[in-house]
Amino acid sequence: MKTGTFRMRPCAMKGVEAVEADTAHSFGRHTHDQFGIGVILRGAQKSASGRGPVEAGPGDMITVNPGEVHDGHPIGAEGRAWRMLYVDPEVIAEAVLDIGEGRAEDFVFSQPVLHDGRAVQSLLPVYAAMTQMGEILAPESGFLQLLASLMTRRNVSRFVPPSVKRAMAMLDDDPAAATSLADLAAASGLSRFQVVRAFSEMTGMTPHAYLVQRRIRSVRRMIAKGTPLADAAFAGGFADQSHMTRAFVRAYGITPGAYALAHR
């Protein structure tokens, strides 16, 4: 479904979303609860990533891990065009189990951008098979081969202090609640300033920005299940539907209404 320069397409595999874009839109800092695998077709962009700064141009593959804070800005006035697959963690986990021949491993994308034409040429056929809505064998087979070539075992785990985990859990568990900085300080045992500094160090976001991302994630799931937009905004903790829409577009470049139409 087209919204400006964005189009969401149905996918043959459950748990996968396909997005096509040709835009000069700048995305603020946000996160996804899915893995993202895509390719820049035209133009270029720069972005901050949990794995370092990124610049990607035509023919480059871009990736994102769930929960990774990133943004995106065009390089040049002409904008950029890309194709992207967003894959639920459960789909990745099942695929990784197959790739590891029954061994459960923790895998992530290790590089935010790959300047590798062979990798891109392997992605485009998978994207085409996913969006043709034909037999499931082709997209499943191609996806497993693509994933095996891109994923690497996680070998570094960032330590998050228990105090910060408690504050983050408060926002994760009930993002719709009207949580204050004082509430987070009380839960963590830190001062309000220490909470702000800790969130910035651990997540790259202020506590409020982190909360907004959790609310967006919550409403996205509700909308995908058919919840009316006004109801999703209220249940997600937004002041009103227009507030939800502004936050949604800032993060994803597409309106909640267009997202809902793509899931009908």
Summary of the structure (lengths in Angstrom):
residues: 264
radius of gyration: 18.7
end to end distance: 10.4
largest distance: 56.1
contacts: 817
relative contact order: 0.14
helix: 44%
strand: 22%
